[in-house]
């Protein structure tokens, strides 16, 4: 895409959990930390290509989402 002179966008699904270690969530938090770090490196590599790199990082949410249905 970038080689053809076109612009593009890469969107990763991260989480604020990647920045805040939590008990019994090492794999999840580590994966989200990797996504953040990888996207920063990729953003630097693609900075002059017309391709933007973004990480969506939602924060904590209520565990009981069924209360919204009442």
DSSP file (Angstrom, degrees, kcal/mol; ACC not computed):
  #  RESIDUE AA STRUCTURE BP1 BP2  ACC     N-H-->O    O-->H-N    N-H-->O    O-->H-N    TCO  KAPPA ALPHA  PHI   PSI    X-CA   Y-CA   Z-CA
    1    1 A X    > >       0   0    0      0, 0.0     5,-1.7     0, 0.0     3,-0.8   0.000 360.0 360.0 360.0 -51.3    0.0    0.0    0.0
    2    2 A X  G > 5 +     0   0    0      1,-0.2     3,-1.5     3,-0.2     6,-0.0   0.831 360.0  59.7 -66.4 -31.4    2.7    2.5    1.0
    3    3 A X  G 3 5S+     0   0    0      1,-0.3    -1,-0.2     2,-0.1    46,-0.0   0.759  99.8  57.0 -69.2 -23.0    4.8    1.6   -2.0
    4    4 A X  G < 5S-     0   0    0     -3,-0.8    -1,-0.3     2,-0.1    -2,-0.2   0.377 122.6-104.9 -88.0   4.8    2.0    2.6   -4.3
    5    5 A X  T < 5S+     0   0    0     -3,-1.5     2,-0.2     1,-0.3    -3,-0.2   0.648  80.0 129.9  82.6  14.6    1.9    6.1   -2.8
    6    6 A X      < -     0   0    0     -5,-1.7    -1,-0.3     1,-0.0     2,-0.2  -0.649  54.1-123.5-101.1 160.0   -1.2    5.5   -0.8
    7    7 A X        +     0   0    0     -2,-0.2     2,-0.3    -3,-0.1    44,-0.2  -0.592  31.3 175.2 -97.1 161.6   -1.9    6.1    2.8
    8    8 A X  E     -a   51   0A   0     42,-1.8    44,-2.2    -2,-0.2     2,-0.4  -0.953  21.0-135.6-156.9 175.3   -3.0    3.5    5.4
    9    9 A X  E     -a   52   0A   0     -2,-0.3     2,-0.5    42,-0.2    44,-0.2  -0.998   4.6-160.7-143.3 135.2   -3.8    2.9    9.0
   10   10 A X  E     -a   53   0A   0     42,-2.9    44,-2.6    -2,-0.4     2,-0.5  -0.979  12.4-168.0-115.9 127.4   -2.9    0.0   11.3
   11   11 A X  E     -a   54   0A   0     -2,-0.5     2,-0.3    42,-0.2    44,-0.2  -0.967   0.6-166.0-120.4 121.3   -5.0   -0.3   14.5
   12   12 A X  E     -a   55   0A   0     42,-2.9    44,-2.8    -2,-0.5     2,-0.9  -0.796  20.2-131.4-102.9 147.4   -4.0   -2.7   17.3
   13   13 A X  E     +a   56   0A   0     -2,-0.3    44,-0.1    42,-0.2     2,-0.1  -0.852  44.8 155.2 -98.0 101.3   -6.3   -3.7   20.1
   14   14 A X  E     -a   57   0A   0     42,-2.4    44,-0.5    -2,-0.9     2,-0.3  -0.126  28.6-137.3-105.0-156.5   -4.3   -3.2   23.3
   15   15 A X  E >   -a   58   0A   0     17,-0.2     3,-1.8    42,-0.2     4,-0.2  -0.954  25.7-119.4-164.6 149.2   -5.3   -2.5   26.9
   16   16 A X  G >> S+     0   0    0     42,-2.3     3,-1.9    -2,-0.3     4,-0.6   0.721 107.9  78.6 -62.6 -19.7   -4.2   -0.3   29.8
   17   17 A X  G 34 S+     0   0    0     41,-0.4     3,-0.4     1,-0.3    -1,-0.3   0.734  79.5  68.2 -61.7 -22.5   -3.5   -3.7   31.5
   18   18 A X  G <4 S+     0   0    0     -3,-1.8    -1,-0.3     1,-0.2    -2,-0.2   0.686 104.1  42.8 -69.5 -16.8   -0.3   -3.8   29.5
   19   19 A X  T <4 S+     0   0    0     -3,-1.9     2,-0.5    -4,-0.2    -1,-0.2   0.534 113.1  54.9-103.2 -10.3    1.0   -0.9   31.5
   20   20 A X  S  < S-     0   0    0     -4,-0.6    -1,-0.2    -3,-0.4     9,-0.0  -0.888  80.2-140.8-129.0  99.8   -0.2   -2.1   34.9
   21   21 A X        -     0   0    0     -2,-0.5     2,-0.3    -3,-0.1     5,-0.1  -0.280  22.9-166.3 -59.6 142.8    0.9   -5.6   36.0
   22   22 A X    >   -     0   0    0     -5,-0.1     3,-1.4     3,-0.1     7,-0.1  -0.964  26.3 -96.3-133.9 150.5   -1.8   -7.6   37.8
   23   23 A X  T 3  S+     0   0    0     -2,-0.3     0, 0.0     1,-0.3     0, 0.0  -0.400 106.0   4.3 -65.2 136.5   -1.8  -10.8   39.8
   24   24 A X  T 3  S+     0   0    0     -2,-0.1    -1,-0.3     1,-0.1     3,-0.0   0.700 111.9  88.8  61.1  24.5   -2.7  -14.0   37.9
   25   25 A X    <>  +     0   0    0     -3,-1.4     4,-3.0     2,-0.1     5,-0.3  -0.008  41.8 127.8-133.7  30.1   -2.8  -12.1   34.6
   26   26 A X  H  > S+     0   0    0      1,-0.2     4,-2.5     2,-0.2     5,-0.2   0.888  75.3  45.8 -58.6 -44.2    0.8  -12.4   33.5
   27   27 A X  H  > S+     0   0    0      2,-0.2     4,-2.3     1,-0.2    -1,-0.2   0.943 116.7  43.9 -68.1 -46.3    0.1  -13.7   30.0
   28   28 A X  H  > S+     0   0    0      2,-0.2     4,-2.3     1,-0.2    -2,-0.2   0.957 118.1  43.7 -61.9 -51.4   -2.7  -11.2   29.2
   29   29 A X  H  X S+     0   0    0     -4,-3.0     4,-2.2     1,-0.2    -2,-0.2   0.892 114.2  50.9 -63.7 -39.8   -0.8   -8.3   30.6
   30   30 A X  H  X S+     0   0    0     -4,-2.5     4,-2.1    -5,-0.3    -1,-0.2   0.889 109.7  50.2 -64.4 -39.6    2.4   -9.4   28.9
   31   31 A X  H  X S+     0   0    0     -4,-2.3     4,-2.1    -5,-0.2    -2,-0.2   0.913 111.6  47.5 -64.4 -43.0    0.7   -9.8   25.6
   32   32 A X  H  X S+     0   0    0     -4,-2.3     4,-1.9     2,-0.2   -17,-0.2   0.854 110.2  52.8 -68.2 -34.4   -0.9   -6.3   25.8
   33   33 A X  H  X S+     0   0    0     -4,-2.2     4,-2.5     2,-0.2    -1,-0.2   0.892 108.1  51.9 -65.3 -39.3    2.5   -4.8   26.8
   34   34 A X  H  X S+     0   0    0     -4,-2.1     4,-3.4     2,-0.2     5,-0.3   0.923 106.6  52.9 -61.4 -45.0    4.0   -6.5   23.7
   35   35 A X  H  X S+     0   0    0     -4,-2.1     4,-2.3     1,-0.2    -1,-0.2   0.915 110.7  47.5 -58.1 -43.8    1.4   -4.9   21.5
   36   36 A X  H  X S+     0   0    0     -4,-1.9     4,-1.7     2,-0.2    -1,-0.2   0.945 115.9  43.4 -62.7 -48.9    2.2   -1.5   22.9
   37   37 A X  H  X S+     0   0    0     -4,-2.5     4,-2.0     1,-0.2    -2,-0.2   0.911 114.5  49.9 -64.4 -44.1    5.9   -1.9   22.5
   38   38 A X  H  X S+     0   0    0     -4,-3.4     4,-2.7     1,-0.2    -1,-0.2   0.899 109.4  51.7 -61.5 -42.4    5.6   -3.5   19.0
   39   39 A X  H  X S+     0   0    0     -4,-2.3     4,-2.5    -5,-0.3    -1,-0.2   0.866 107.5  52.4 -66.7 -35.2    3.3   -0.7   17.8
   40   40 A X  H  X S+     0   0    0     -4,-1.7     4,-1.8     2,-0.2    -1,-0.2   0.937 112.5  45.1 -63.6 -46.0    5.8    2.0   19.0
   41   41 A X  H  X S+     0   0    0     -4,-2.0     4,-2.0     1,-0.2    -2,-0.2   0.919 114.3  48.4 -63.0 -43.9    8.6    0.3   17.0
   42   42 A X  H  X S+     0   0    0     -4,-2.7     4,-2.1     1,-0.2    -1,-0.2   0.884 107.1  56.5 -65.0 -38.7    6.4   -0.1   13.9
   43   43 A X  H  < S+     0   0    0     -4,-2.5     4,-0.4     1,-0.2    -1,-0.2   0.902 108.4  47.8 -58.6 -41.8    5.3    3.5   14.1
   44   44 A X  H >< S+     0   0    0     -4,-1.8     3,-0.7     1,-0.2     4,-0.2   0.896 111.7  49.7 -66.7 -39.9    8.9    4.6   13.9
   45   45 A X  H 3< S+     0   0    0     -4,-2.0     3,-0.3     1,-0.2    -2,-0.2   0.839 118.6  38.1 -67.3 -32.5    9.6    2.3   11.0
   46   46 A X  T ><>S+     0   0    0     -4,-2.1     3,-2.2     1,-0.2     5,-0.8   0.308  80.1 113.7-101.5   8.7    6.6    3.5    9.0
   47   47 A X  T < 5S+     0   0    0     -3,-0.7     3,-0.3    -4,-0.4    -1,-0.2   0.772  84.8  37.0 -57.5 -30.7    6.8    7.2   10.0
   48   48 A X  T 3 5S+     0   0    0     -3,-0.3    -1,-0.3    -4,-0.2    -2,-0.1   0.265 100.8  78.7-103.1  11.9    7.6    8.4    6.4
   49   49 A X  T < 5S-     0   0    0     -3,-2.2    -2,-0.2     2,-0.3    -1,-0.2   0.572 101.9-112.6 -98.1  -9.9    5.4    5.9    4.6
   50   50 A X  T   5S+     0   0    0     -4,-0.5   -42,-1.8     1,-0.3     2,-0.5   0.499  81.2 120.1  87.7   2.9    2.0    7.5    5.0
   51   51 A X  E   < -a    8   0A   0     -5,-0.8     2,-0.3   -44,-0.2    -1,-0.3  -0.903  49.8-155.2-104.4 126.3    0.9    4.6    7.2
   52   52 A X  E     -a    9   0A   0    -44,-2.2   -42,-2.9    -2,-0.5     2,-0.5  -0.754   1.4-150.8 -99.9 149.3   -0.2    5.5   10.8
   53   53 A X  E     +a   10   0A   0     -2,-0.3     2,-0.4   -44,-0.2   -42,-0.2  -0.980  18.6 176.1-121.9 127.4   -0.1    3.1   13.7
   54   54 A X  E     -a   11   0A   0    -44,-2.6   -42,-2.9    -2,-0.5     2,-0.5  -0.971  18.9-153.4-133.0 144.5   -2.5    3.4   16.6
   55   55 A X  E     -a   12   0A   0     -2,-0.4     2,-0.6   -44,-0.2   -42,-0.2  -0.982  11.8-147.4-117.8 123.0   -3.2    1.3   19.7
   56   56 A X  E     -a   13   0A   0    -44,-2.8   -42,-2.4    -2,-0.5     2,-0.5  -0.803  18.9-173.2 -85.2 120.9   -6.7    1.4   21.2
   57   57 A X  E     -a   14   0A   0     -2,-0.6   -42,-0.2   -44,-0.1   -44,-0.1  -0.716   1.7-169.1-123.5  80.6   -6.1    1.0   25.0
   58   58 A X  E     -a   15   0A   0    -44,-0.5   -42,-2.3    -2,-0.5   -41,-0.4  -0.315  14.2-139.8 -64.9 152.4   -9.4    0.6   26.9
   59   59 A X        -     0   0    0      1,-0.3    -1,-0.1   -44,-0.2   -42,-0.1  -0.133  43.1 -42.0 -97.3-163.6   -9.2    0.8   30.7
   60   60 A X        -     0   0    0     -2,-0.1     2,-0.3   -44,-0.0    -1,-0.3  -0.206  58.0-168.4 -61.8 152.7  -11.0   -1.1   33.4
   61   61 A X        -     0   0    0     -3,-0.1     2,-0.2     0, 0.0     4,-0.0  -0.926  32.8 -82.9-137.7 164.1  -14.6   -1.9   33.1
   62   62 A X        -     0   0    0     -2,-0.3     3,-0.1     1,-0.1     0, 0.0  -0.469  31.2-146.3 -66.2 134.8  -17.4   -3.2   35.2
   63   63 A X  S    S+     0   0    0      1,-0.2     2,-1.3    -2,-0.2    -1,-0.1   0.876  88.7  63.4 -70.7 -37.7  -17.3   -7.0   35.5
   64   64 A X    >   +     0   0    0      1,-0.2     3,-0.9     2,-0.1    -1,-0.2  -0.686  56.9 164.4 -93.6  87.4  -21.1   -7.4   35.7
   65   65 A X  G >   +     0   0    0     -2,-1.3     3,-1.1     1,-0.2     4,-0.3   0.606  62.8  79.3 -79.3 -10.7  -22.3   -6.0   32.4
   66   66 A X  G >  S+     0   0    0      1,-0.2     3,-1.3     2,-0.2     4,-0.4   0.731  77.2  72.8 -69.6 -19.6  -25.8   -7.5   32.9
   67   67 A X  G X  S+     0   0    0     -3,-0.9     3,-0.8     1,-0.3    -1,-0.2   0.783  88.6  61.6 -65.4 -24.9  -26.7   -4.7   35.2
   68   68 A X  G <  S+     0   0    0     -3,-1.1    -1,-0.3     1,-0.2    -2,-0.2   0.710  97.7  58.7 -71.9 -19.1  -26.9   -2.4   32.2
   69   69 A X  G <         0   0    0     -3,-1.3    -1,-0.2    -4,-0.3    -2,-0.2   0.594 360.0 360.0 -86.1 -10.9  -29.7   -4.6   30.8
   70   70 A X    <         0   0    0     -3,-0.8    -1,-0.2    -4,-0.4    -2,-0.1   0.485 360.0 360.0 -78.0 360.0  -32.0   -4.1   33.8
